[in-house]
Amino acid sequence: WEPFDKRVTITVPVYDRSLAGYPSVDNNYWTKWVQKEFGDKWNINVEYVAIPRSDVMTKYSLLIAAGDTPTILMEYDYPKVAQWANDGAMAQIDLDKFAQVAPTYYQKMVDNKQLQYTQLNGKTYFVLSERPYYDAGYTWVTYLRKDWLDKLGMDIPKNYEEFTKVVDAIKEAGLSKHPIGLELPNAYVQNFAFRDYPVNEEEWVMHSSLGTACFAWEPTRKLLKRQNAEYNKGYFSPEFYLDADGSQMKADFINGKLFQYGGYMSSTVDWLKAFYENNPDAELVAAHPYAIVEPGVVDHPQNRADNPFGMIVGFSSFAAEEQLKAAWMYMEWMSQEDVLFTLENGIEGVTYALDENGIPIVDGNYSGEERLNHNNNIDMTCIVHASKVLSSIEDTIKVVTPEGIPQDLYSEILESYNRNREIADNGWAYTDPIFATTIETESEYSGLLLSLYQEYYVRLVTCNPEEFDELYEELSQQYLDAGYQEIMDERLQAYKEGQTTKLPTYMK
């Protein structure tokens, strides 16, 4: 590496989650630190572009249409980056040249067996960040009100029968009128637990997706039928469908109205702090994944494993050669252990302190200029890895355990991970298919189908139970006719042509 003769400017996307109390994501202490420590040294301007987390595709579409495509484009969902590449917004890249500039980053991709995901339609567009412990997630935890369970003299539910008994008891005792939160769904249908095991590979290819709601699939019917029964027993608020972004559900939990709630863990979790402020005597416990299991409907839990990569990273087709090199230099610099440590912990004695084992513990209450942004600056470091990680899972969980709250949740987070680890080790965790070609019909119909799915979801969850089966059949056919059948056909054809990943061999 040598400093560029002329100043080179690169633009880097960063999620804007609109979280109260946090600094601006594109102009703060740490973006300035990157400029000082990296940019000024190599004669590079590093400019950050705020991308609304709730409306990623609209923001990128506007930037691309205006010719302002960021030098770096990145997203967690493969269909989104595939669409950008297919639309001509992404440059083809030479991985050999990338490896020369960013050897650490490239070698990590080799070690994680990610090179197979770098191509689309036989052309190389992507590099990929790391996702630690991808098949047994530890950062997302669902909690239950243990103080309510203690008051009722009941244990953590470990199957669906026990779960319904607990919820019924909560309602009967007057602890909550509607104990379970529900919101208007997004395109990802959480029906893994209702799938046959092993799942039929062709069905998996046609339906399993983060980007298009798999409404016309038997596991979704089973899921909705259960939610219909729960709605008619009063488990959910009658107005759940007004909660389009989950904000009402979060508020209900914070205000002590819900039995369970979940989210991503980090040293600072705003909703946990607010929850304990409003419910100072409350106690939480990690939910048990077997609480979904209902004999005759579900034999054992199944989890969606994350993709074996984090961010899928590409580069603007408008980028000049020196901008591509500068972007690759940025990624290599960000991959260095000392850089990651500083960005994810901050300044010793200011934003973090070392515990007796030398583990950095971030001060979740610190609000000064050097404050880390959301989840330990993850929306900057995600270009390298999807979550902060140390040498062991135990140490890693220590650094994502929320600080500044009255309950130490470390053991609960570790227990949640161990249960997910057990599910993965049993072969019950797998991810969605990944396509090496663009599914054109998905780009064409997914927006319309999401709107229809949300409409049909509300109708089916709220209908009289005796009307459910007939209504589902009617709406399912309408959904197929609105474009979903074409998506299924195109996805299946890609599978038959060898353009998709396959299920793990242990499921065949």
N, C-alpha and C positions, 0 to 999 in steps of 0.2 A: 504494500500500500504506500502511496505517496499522496500528499495534499493535491487537490485539483488546482491547475493553473488559474482557472476562472471559477468563480463561485458557482456551485451547482445547488439547485433547489429541488428538494423532494417533498412530497406531501404524503402524510401517513394518516390513515383513518383511525379514529378512536371513538368507542361507543359513548354516547351521551345518554345516561340513564335518568337524568332530571331528578337527582336525589338531593333533597334539601340539606343544606349545611356543608356540602362538598364544594371545592373550588371548581372553576371552569375547566372542563376536560382538555381543552385545546390551548390553554394559556394559564399555566400555574408553575409553582416552584419546580416541579419535576420535569415539565417540558423544557423549562429554561435550563435545568441541570443537564439534560440530554444535549441541548445546543452547546453549552459550555464545554462539557466533557468529551463530546464526540464531534459535533458539527464544526465548531471553531477550529479543532485540531486538524480536520481534513478539508477545510474550506467548503463546507456543505451547510446550506440552510435547511433545517428540519422544521417543516410546518405541519401542524396537526389539523385534521379536518374532523369536526364533530359529526358523528352519524347517530341519529336518534335510534336507540335500541329497539323501540317499539315500531319503527317504520323504516327499516334498513333499506328495503328495495326501492321505496319511493325516493329517498335521498340519493342513493347511488344512481338511479335512473335520471334524476335531474342533473347531477354532476356530469354524467356521461353525455347526455343530450346537449349540454352547454359546452362540451369540449373541455371540461375541467376535471376529467377523470383523475383521481388520486394516483400518484406514482405507484403506490401499493394498494391493491384491492384485497380484502380478506373477509372471510365469513366462516362460520362453523358448519353451515349446511351446504352439502355438495351441489344440490340442484341450483342454488343461487349462483355459485361461481361458474357452474357449467353454463348457465344462461348468459352470463357476462362474456364468457369465452366464445360461445356460439354467436353472440351478437357482434363480435368483433372488437369488444372493449379491451381485451387482454392480448398482450404480446406473447408470441411463442418464445420459449427460452431454451438455451443450450445448457443442460445440466453440467456438462464438463466445465464450461466457463464459470457457472455458478459455484461449483466446487472449488475452483481456484481462488475465488474471491472470499467465499464463505465456507472454509473447510470444516469448521466445527459444526455448523448448522447442517451441512450435507452429510457428514458422518453420522450425526444423530438420526437422520432419516434412514440411512443404511441400517443402523443398529436396530431401529424400530420397524424395519421391513415395510417402509412407506413408499418406496419408489414405484410400486405397482399402481399407486393412486395419482401419479403426476401427469398422466396423459388423458386426453379426451379426443375421441375420434382419431387416434393414432398420432396426435401431435402433443408436444409437451408444453403445458401451460402453468403448472402448479408446483409449489414446494409446500411442505406441511410441517406444522409445529407438533410438539409432543403432547400427548394426553396421558399423564401418569395414572396408573391403576384404573384404566379405562373400563374394564369389565366389572368392577366392583366399586362404584363411586362412593366417595367418602365426604364430598363437600355438600351434598344435598341430604338433609335430614328432616324427617317428619316427626314432630313431637306431639305427645298427648298430655293432657292435664292430669298429672299424677295425684295432685291434691284432690281432684274430683274422685278419682278411683279410690283413694284412701277414705274419703268421706263416705263412699258407697260400700266400702269393704270389698272391693272387687279388684281382680288382677288385670294386668295388661292383656288385652285379648290376643289370642294366638290362633284363632280361626274365625270364620265369618259368623258362626253361631254365637260365639262369645262376644264378638264385636257388636252385633245387633242387640244382645242383652244389655251390654254396657250403655249403648246409646238410648235404648228404651228406658233404662233406669235413670239416666241423666234427665231425660224429659219428665219422667214421673216425679223425680225429686225437685223439679223446678230449677235446676242449675242452669238450664238453657232451653229456650223454646225451640230453636233450630240448631242442634249441636254440630252439624257438619256443614262446612263451607262448600259452595259450588259457584262456578262462574261460567260465563259464556265461553265455550271451548275455542281453541285455536285448531290449526290443521292437524296437529299431532294427536291422534286418538290413542289414549292410554289403555289399550286393550291387550297388552302382552299377557296379562294374567289369565285371559279368557281364551287363549289360543290352544289348539291341540298341541300335544307334545309327543313326538317331534312334529313341528309344523311342516305341512306340505311345502316343498321348495318352490313350486310354481306359484302357489297361493302367496307365499312370502314375497316373491318377486313382484307379483301384480299389485299387492296391497300395502306392504309394510313401508311406510314413508313418513318423513317429517314434514314434507311439503304439500301433500295432498291428503285430505281426510278420507280414510278408507271406510266410508259409511256403509257401502254395500258388501259387507263381509261378515260372516257369522260371528266372529269374536266381538265385533262392534254391536251386533244385535244383542248378544248376551250381556255386554256391559250396560247398554241402554235399558235393557229390561230390568236389570238389578237397580239401576238408578231410578227408574220409574216406580218400582216398589218402595224405594227409600223416600222418594218425594211424596208419595201418597201416605206414608207414615209420618210425615212432617219432619224428616231429618234436615231438609234444606229450606232456606227462605223461599217463599212463593215468588219473590222478585229477583231470584238469582240471575236471571237472564239480562238484567239491567247492568250487571257488573261485567263490563267488557274487558277490563284489564286486570281484574283481581284486586283492585284497590279496596273495594268494599269488604271482601273476604279478609284481607289483611287488617282492616280497621275493626272488623268484628272480633278477630282474635285478640288484637291489642286491647279491646274494650271488654275482654273476658266473656265473650258470648259463644266461643267455639271450643269444642273438645280437642280438635287437632288442627295443626297447621305446619307447613314445611317450607324450607327455603335453603339457600346456599349459605354455608358457614364461612366466616372469616373472623379476623380479630375484632372487627366492628360490624355488628348487625343491628341496623336501626330499629327494626320491628321487635327484636328481642328486648332492646333497651326500653322501648316504649311500653312493651307488654309488662315488664316487671315494675315500671313506674306506676302503671295503673293497677297492677295486681301484685303488690309487694309480698303477699304470703303464698303466692302460687309456686308450684314445683312442676317441672316438666320431666318427661321420660321419653326415650326414643320409641317410636311405634315398632311393632313386630311385623315383618313382611308376610307372615303366614296368616295375618288377620283377614286376608282376601280369600283364603282357601275355603271353598264350600263343596263338600262331597257331592259328586254328580254334575257339578258345574266346573269346578277347578280342582285338579288333583294335587297340584303343588304350585308354589309361586313361580312365576317367570319374570325376569327383569329385562328391560331394554339396556343392553350394554352400550356405552358410548362408542362412537367411532374410534378406531385405533389411531386417531390423529386429532389434534386440536383445530387450530385455524388452518384453512386451506388458503394459501397465499398466492396471488398472481400479480401481474404488473401491467401497467397501462400500455395500450398499443400506441399511445401518443408519446411515451417516454423516449427520450434520446438515449444513446448508448451510455453516456456518462451518468445519466440519471439512474439507469438500471444498475450500473456498477455502484453508485452511491447508495442505492436502496439495499443492495446485497451487503455492502460494507456495514450499513446500519444494522442489518439482521445479524451479521457475524459479531459485531460489537455487543449487541444486546444479549448474545448467547454466552458471553463470558461470565463466569461464576461471580466475580466481584461486582460486575454491573448489575446482575440480577439481584444479588444480595442487597445492594444499596437501594435499588428501585422498589424492592418488596418489603424492606424493613425501615429504610430511612436513615436517620442519624442516631447513633448510640447516645443515650442520655437525654435525647429529645423526643424522638418518636418510638424508640424501643429500648429495652434493657435485656441483657443476657441473664438467663436463669442459672441455677447452680450447675447445670449440665452444658452450659454454653449455647443453649437454644435461644434465639432472639424472640422476645415476646413484645409485640407491638402494643403500644398504649392506645387502647380504643377510645379514650376520652380526650386525647390530644387534639386541639383544634387550631393550632397556630399555623403560620405560613407553610411550614414544612409537612403539614398533614398529608398522609397518603390518600389517594383517591380511592374510589370504590374497591373493596376486596383487595387491599394491599397493591394498588396500582395494576390490577390484573388486566385492565383494558389497554395498558401499554405493553406489559410483558407477555400478553397472550400471543404475540407474534412468535414467541419462542416456545412457550408451553401453556397449557390450558389452566393450570393451577400451580400455586406455590408448592414446592416439594423439597423435602430434606432427605437424608440418607435412609430413613426407615419410615414405615407408615405411622408408627407411634410418635416419632418426632414431628412428622408432617402434620399429624392431627393436632399436636400441641400448638403449632403456629396458626392453625385456622380455628382454634377454640375461641369463642367470643370473650372479650375482656370487658370490664366495666359493667358487669351484671352480677346480681347477688348469688347466682347458682353457677358452680363450675360444671360445664357440660362436657368436659373432656371424655369422661367414661361413657357418656351416652353416644357421642359421636363415634368413638372407637367401637362400641357395641353395634351401632348401626352399620359401620364398615364390615365388621366381622360377620354379621348376618348376610350382607351382600356378597362377601367373599365366599361364604358357604354355598349360596345359590349359584355363583359363578363356577365354583369348583365342582358342583353337581352337574354342570352342563346346562343350567337353566337360564343363562344370560347370553344373549346374542343381539346383534344390531340389525339395522336395516340394510337392504342391498345397496350397493354403490354401482352406478352405471358409468361405463367408459364411453358413453355416447349420450348425446342430448335427447331427452324425451320431449319432442316438440309439442305433443298434445298436453303435456303437463304445464308447459309455459303458457299455452293457450287457454286452458280451462281451470287451472288451480284457483284463481281468484273467484270465479263464478261458483265453483264447487264449494269453496269455504263458506260463501254467503248462504248457499243452499243447505250445507251441513248445519250451520248454526240455526237456521230456521227450523229444519227438521228435528234437530236435537231438542229444541225447546218444546216442540209439539209432542214428541215421543216421551220425554221425561215427565211432562205435565198431564198427559192424557189419562183417562180411566184405564186401569190395568186390563180390563176385558177388551178394550179397543186396540191394545198395543200391537198384537201380532198382525192384524189386518192392515193397520196404518203403516207399520214398518214395511210390509211387502209393497204397498202402493208407493211409498216415498222412495224405497230402494230402487224400484224400476225407473222412477222419474230421475233419480240421481244418475243411474247408468245411462239413460238417454241424453242427459245434459252434458255428456262428455267423458264420464268416468269409464265407460266401457272402452272407449277409444284409448284412454290412458292405459288401462289394463292390457289391451291388445298390443300396444306399442312396447310396453315394458316386458311382456312375455316374449315378444319377438327378439328384443335385445338380448334377453337371457338365452334364447335358443341359438343366437349367433355368437355366443361367448363373450358378450359385452357387459357382463355383470359379475360381481363377486358371487360366491356360493355360500351356503350354510356350512358351519363347521362340520367336519367329517364325522364327529361323534354323534351328530343328529341324524345321520343317514343310515 
